[in-house]
Amino acid sequence: MRIGIVPIGYADGLSRLLGNGNGKFYVNGQQVPVVGDICMDMCMLDLSAVEANEGDIVVIFDAEHDIADVANACQTIPYEIYEIMTRASQRVKRVYYQE
């Protein structure tokens, strides 16, 4: 197994419920499972099936990858997705766009 380490963990607001294969993130457009527990400052991904290198972008959710999938993995309902958004700690960089 080829494992990648991502510098985000439960101290950043990532739910521990996403560990051990419950969570799926995206690396280079391909879905990869979370392996092991979500740690305080990091989590691990199984990169065996994807071509990935240090510095590649990891997507948890965005416009193309629904946050409802994260809600389901966290054993909650899509109406409570704002709970997932508000868990993000101050350590997580925010970028604001105004149209």
C-alpha positions as CSV (number, residue, x, y, z in Angstrom):
1,M,0.0,0.0,0.0
2,R,1.2,3.5,-0.8
3,I,0.1,6.0,1.8
4,G,0.1,9.8,1.6
5,I,0.0,12.0,4.6
6,V,-2.2,15.1,4.5
7,P,-1.6,17.9,7.1
8,I,-5.2,18.2,8.3
9,G,-6.7,16.5,11.4
10,Y,-9.3,16.8,14.1
11,A,-7.6,19.9,15.5
12,D,-8.5,21.5,12.2
13,G,-12.1,20.4,12.4
14,L,-11.9,17.2,10.4
15,S,-14.2,14.7,11.9
16,R,-12.7,11.5,13.4
17,L,-15.7,9.7,11.9
18,L,-14.0,10.0,8.5
19,G,-11.2,7.6,9.5
20,N,-10.7,4.0,8.7
21,G,-12.1,4.1,5.2
22,N,-15.3,6.0,6.0
23,G,-14.0,9.2,4.4
24,K,-13.1,9.6,0.7
25,F,-11.0,12.5,-0.6
26,Y,-9.8,13.4,-4.1
27,V,-6.3,13.4,-5.3
28,N,-5.7,14.4,-8.9
29,G,-9.4,14.0,-9.6
30,Q,-9.5,10.4,-8.3
31,Q,-11.3,9.3,-5.2
32,V,-9.1,7.8,-2.5
33,P,-10.0,6.3,0.9
34,V,-8.8,7.6,4.2
35,V,-6.8,4.9,6.0
36,G,-6.3,4.6,9.8
37,D,-7.5,7.1,12.4
38,I,-7.8,10.8,11.8
39,C,-5.0,12.2,13.9
40,M,-4.7,15.6,15.6
41,D,-2.7,17.2,12.9
42,M,-2.9,14.8,10.0
43,C,-4.7,12.0,8.2
44,M,-3.5,9.3,5.8
45,L,-4.8,8.3,2.4
46,D,-4.4,5.1,0.4
47,L,-2.7,6.3,-2.8
48,S,-2.1,2.9,-4.3
49,A,-4.5,3.4,-7.2
50,V,-3.6,7.0,-8.1
51,E,-0.5,8.7,-9.4
52,A,0.4,11.3,-6.8
53,N,3.4,13.3,-5.7
54,E,4.3,15.5,-2.8
55,G,2.6,18.9,-3.1
56,D,-0.4,17.6,-5.1
57,I,-3.8,19.1,-4.1
58,V,-6.1,17.0,-1.9
59,V,-9.8,17.9,-2.1
60,I,-12.2,17.0,0.7
61,F,-15.2,18.8,-0.9
62,D,-15.8,21.5,-3.4
63,A,-18.2,22.5,-6.1
64,E,-17.7,19.2,-7.9
65,H,-17.5,16.9,-4.9
66,D,-20.6,17.3,-2.7
67,I,-20.2,18.1,1.0
68,A,-23.3,15.8,1.5
69,D,-20.9,12.8,0.9
70,V,-18.8,14.1,3.9
71,A,-22.0,14.5,5.9
72,N,-23.0,10.9,5.1
73,A,-19.6,9.6,6.1
74,C,-19.9,11.5,9.4
75,Q,-23.3,9.8,10.1
76,T,-25.3,13.0,9.8
77,I,-27.8,14.3,7.3
78,P,-27.2,16.8,4.5
79,Y,-29.3,19.5,6.4
80,E,-26.6,19.5,9.0
81,I,-23.7,20.1,6.6
82,Y,-23.1,23.5,8.1
83,E,-21.9,21.7,11.2
84,I,-19.1,20.3,9.1
85,M,-18.3,23.8,7.7
86,T,-18.3,25.4,11.2
87,R,-15.9,22.7,12.6
88,A,-13.0,24.1,10.6
89,S,-10.7,25.7,13.1
90,Q,-8.8,29.0,12.8
91,R,-5.8,27.0,11.6
92,V,-7.5,26.5,8.3
93,K,-6.9,29.2,5.7
94,R,-9.9,30.9,4.4
95,V,-10.3,32.5,1.0
96,Y,-13.2,34.8,0.4
97,Y,-14.6,35.6,-3.0
98,Q,-17.0,38.4,-3.8
99,E,-18.9,38.6,-7.0
